[in-house]
C-alpha cells in the first residue's frame, strides 16, 4: 500500500476516505465538497448552543441504520460540527 500511494498525504487521504471521514477544513474550505461547503455556510454563523444541539442530534443517529452514503454524510457532518465548535471555542 505504501508503494501504491507513495506520498504520505495520499495515504492519509485514502484512510480518511475509507473510514468515511472528510479531509474538509471548515475554516478555510480546503478539501471540502460542495455539499460540505453548503453545510458549513449554514452552520458557521450559529452560536455554540445551536452547534452543541446539532452535535447531540447527530451523535444520537445510528449510522448502522443508514444506507452507506448517508452514513458517510453523517460522519462528515459530525466532523464539520466538531471543527466549528473548536473554532468557536477559540474565538471566545
C-alpha positions as CSV (number, residue, x, y, z in Angstrom):
1,X,0.0,0.0,0.0
2,X,2.9,2.4,0.8
3,X,4.3,1.8,-2.7
4,X,0.9,2.4,-4.4
5,X,0.1,5.6,-2.5
6,X,3.6,6.8,-2.1
7,X,3.2,10.2,-0.7
8,X,2.1,10.4,3.0
9,X,-0.7,12.9,2.1
10,X,-2.2,10.4,-0.4
11,X,-2.1,7.7,2.2
12,X,-3.8,10.0,4.8
13,X,-6.5,10.9,2.2
14,X,-7.1,7.2,1.4
15,X,-7.5,6.3,5.1
16,X,-9.9,9.2,5.6
17,X,-12.0,8.2,2.6
18,X,-12.0,4.5,3.6
19,X,-13.2,5.5,7.1
20,X,-15.9,7.7,5.7
21,X,-14.3,10.8,7.2
22,X,-13.7,14.0,5.4
23,X,-10.5,16.0,5.0
24,X,-12.6,19.1,4.8
25,X,-11.2,22.1,6.7
26,X,-14.2,24.1,7.9
27,X,-12.2,27.2,8.5
28,X,-10.6,27.5,5.0
29,X,-12.9,25.3,3.0
30,X,-9.9,23.3,1.7
31,X,-10.7,19.8,0.7
32,X,-14.5,20.3,1.1
33,X,-17.1,19.1,-1.3
34,X,-19.9,21.4,-2.5
35,X,-22.3,19.6,-0.1
36,X,-19.9,20.1,2.8
37,X,-19.4,23.8,1.9
38,X,-23.2,24.3,1.9
39,X,-23.4,22.7,5.3
40,X,-20.6,24.8,6.7
41,X,-22.2,28.0,5.4
42,X,-25.4,27.0,7.1
43,X,-23.8,26.3,10.5
44,X,-20.8,28.6,10.7
45,X,-22.8,31.6,12.0
46,X,-24.6,29.6,14.6
47,X,-23.9,30.1,18.3
48,X,-22.3,27.4,20.5
49,X,-25.6,26.3,21.9
50,X,-27.0,25.6,18.5
51,X,-23.8,23.7,17.5
52,X,-24.0,21.6,20.6
53,X,-27.6,20.7,19.9
54,X,-26.8,19.7,16.4
55,X,-23.8,17.7,17.6
56,X,-26.1,15.9,20.1
57,X,-28.7,15.2,17.4
58,X,-26.1,13.8,15.0
59,X,-24.5,11.7,17.7
60,X,-27.9,10.3,18.5
61,X,-28.3,9.0,15.0
62,X,-27.3,5.3,14.4
63,X,-25.1,5.1,11.2
64,X,-25.7,1.3,11.1
65,X,-29.4,2.0,10.3
66,X,-28.5,4.3,7.4
67,X,-27.5,3.5,3.8
68,X,-23.7,3.6,3.3
69,X,-23.8,7.0,1.5
70,X,-26.0,8.6,4.3
71,X,-23.8,7.1,7.0
72,X,-20.7,8.7,5.3
73,X,-22.6,12.0,5.2
74,X,-23.4,11.7,8.8
75,X,-19.7,11.2,9.7
76,X,-18.8,14.2,7.6
77,X,-21.4,16.4,9.3
78,X,-20.1,15.3,12.7
79,X,-16.6,16.2,11.7
80,X,-17.7,19.6,10.5
81,X,-19.7,20.4,13.6
82,X,-16.8,19.3,15.8
83,X,-14.4,21.7,13.9
84,X,-16.9,24.5,14.1
85,X,-17.2,24.0,17.8
86,X,-13.4,24.1,18.2
87,X,-13.2,27.3,16.1
88,X,-16.0,28.9,18.2
89,X,-14.3,28.0,21.5
90,X,-11.0,29.6,20.2
91,X,-12.8,32.8,19.4
92,X,-14.1,33.2,23.0
